[in-house]
Amino acid sequence: MTVEALTDREGNQAITSLEKQEMLRRKSFLPNDDDKYYELPLAASGHTRVTEQAGEQALYSQSFKKAPGPEMLSFGAIWLLRK
């Protein structure tokens, strides 16, 4: 069985599993200019426990004026449901 290489828009190729993981991680988590807390997730960190401080930082850095997500809860409603 032949495994295909991944090629990004710049023409860079990833052949090994580790190269593919790194390419997908970098392309999937692009920085947002408005996100002052942006950090690229560590490789293989998909199942790490989120600290209470990180959760609070993510929650309290949001604007009350943002539109609700697919669950139709506004940030104000989520904020009221905190501890």
N, C-alpha and C positions, 0 to 999 in steps of 0.2 A: 504494500500500500504506500503510495506516494503522498506526502503531506505538502500541501501548497504553502508557499510563502505569503505573508501579508505585505502589501505595498501601500504606503500612505500617499497622500496627495503630492508630497514633495519628491516621491520616487524612492524613498528609503524603504528597504526591505527588512522584514523580520523573518528569520528562518527557524530558529530554535524556539522551544516553548517559552523560555525565559524572555527572549527578545519579543515574542508576540505579546506576552503578558505586559511587558513594559510599554510597548507601543499602544496597546489598548487602554492601559491605565492613563497614559499621557493624553490620548485623544479623547477619552471619555470624561475627563475631569478638567475641562478648560477653565482658566481663571475668568472671573467676572469682574469688570472694572469697578463695580459698586461694592464688591465683597471685600471688606477690610480684614476679614478673618480667614481668607482663602489659604489653604495649605493642600498641596497634592497629597492624597492618601498614600501611606506606605504600601509597598507591594505586599500582597497576601494579608491585608488588614481588613478584609471584608467582614470578618466575624469578631472584631475586637469590641470589647465593652465600651460604651460611651460613658464618659464621666458626667456627673451631675453638673459640674462647672461648664463642660462643653455644651450640654443641653441648654443650660440657662443662657449661655453666650449666644447660641443659635436662636433661641426664642426671643430674647430681649433685644437683639440687634435688628429685628424686623419692624416694619412700619405698620401702624394701625390702619393705614389707608390702602394696604395691598388687597387685591381682589382675592376671594376665596379660591381654594384649590379644588380638585375634583371631588373631594369629600364635602364640599360646600360649607366648610367651617371658616369663618373669617378669623383673622389673627386676634381680633378682640375677644371672640368666643373662646379661642384656645387659651388666651392669656387669663381669662376669668376661671378656666378650669384647672389652672396650675395648683399646686399644693394647697 
